Amino acid sequence: MKVSVEVFLKPGVLDVQGKATEAALKGLGFANVSDVRLGRIIRFNLAGASADEARAQARAMADKLLANAVIESYSVEVSEA
């Protein structure tokens, strides 16, 4: 199964990189840009797992390592390889 975990800061947590990117975009003439938030995507394959098993394993990975539960949220997408 192909797994994609998107990690992003929780609402209310200051996104310094997002603010800097927003300011740079505005400086380049994109005045209509607002509320820029940056995150990351982690993609990997899981062999021998059903979609439900892959989703459960990816959530466990995110809870234990891929996301900081204090300041970050995540979403998991699973598709067939």
C-alpha positions as CSV (number, residue, x, y, z in Angstrom):
1,M,0.0,0.0,0.0
2,K,1.1,3.5,-0.7
3,V,0.8,5.8,2.4
4,S,1.0,9.5,2.6
5,V,1.1,11.3,6.0
6,E,0.6,15.1,5.9
7,V,1.9,16.9,9.0
8,F,1.0,20.5,9.8
9,L,0.9,22.8,12.8
10,K,-2.3,22.9,14.8
11,P,-4.4,26.0,14.5
12,G,-3.2,28.7,16.9
13,V,0.4,27.6,16.8
14,L,2.5,30.4,15.2
15,D,3.9,29.2,11.8
16,V,7.1,31.4,11.5
17,Q,8.0,29.8,8.1
18,G,4.5,30.4,6.8
19,K,4.6,34.0,7.9
20,A,8.0,34.5,6.2
21,T,6.8,32.8,3.0
22,E,3.7,34.9,3.0
23,A,5.7,38.1,3.4
24,A,8.1,37.0,0.6
25,L,5.1,36.2,-1.7
26,K,3.6,39.6,-1.0
27,G,7.0,41.2,-1.7
28,L,7.0,39.5,-5.1
29,G,3.7,41.1,-6.0
30,F,1.2,38.4,-4.8
31,A,-0.8,40.8,-2.6
32,N,-3.9,38.5,-2.4
33,V,-2.0,35.8,-0.5
34,S,-2.9,35.2,3.2
35,D,-2.8,32.7,6.0
36,V,0.2,30.7,4.5
37,R,0.9,27.6,6.5
38,L,3.7,25.2,5.8
39,G,3.8,21.5,6.6
40,R,5.4,18.3,5.3
41,I,4.4,15.2,3.6
42,I,5.9,11.8,4.4
43,R,5.3,9.1,1.8
44,F,6.2,5.4,2.0
45,N,5.1,1.9,1.0
46,L,3.8,-0.7,3.4
47,A,4.0,-4.3,2.2
48,G,1.6,-7.0,3.1
49,A,-1.0,-4.7,4.7
50,S,-4.7,-4.1,3.9
51,A,-5.8,-0.5,3.6
52,D,-7.2,-0.5,7.2
53,E,-4.0,-2.1,8.6
54,A,-1.8,0.4,6.7
55,R,-3.9,3.3,7.9
56,A,-3.6,2.0,11.5
57,Q,0.1,1.5,11.2
58,A,0.6,5.0,9.7
59,R,-1.3,6.6,12.5
60,A,0.8,4.7,15.1
61,M,3.9,5.9,13.3
62,A,2.7,9.5,13.3
63,D,1.7,9.3,16.9
64,K,5.1,7.9,17.9
65,L,7.5,9.6,15.6
66,L,6.3,11.5,12.5
67,A,4.3,14.3,14.3
68,N,4.7,16.2,17.5
69,A,1.3,15.8,19.1
70,V,1.7,18.9,21.2
71,I,1.9,21.3,18.3
72,E,1.1,19.3,15.2
73,S,-1.8,17.5,13.6
74,Y,-1.7,14.9,10.8
75,S,-3.8,13.2,8.2
76,V,-3.2,9.8,6.6
77,E,-4.1,8.7,3.0
78,V,-3.7,5.2,1.9
79,S,-4.0,3.9,-1.7
80,E,-3.1,0.6,-3.5
81,A,0.4,0.3,-4.8
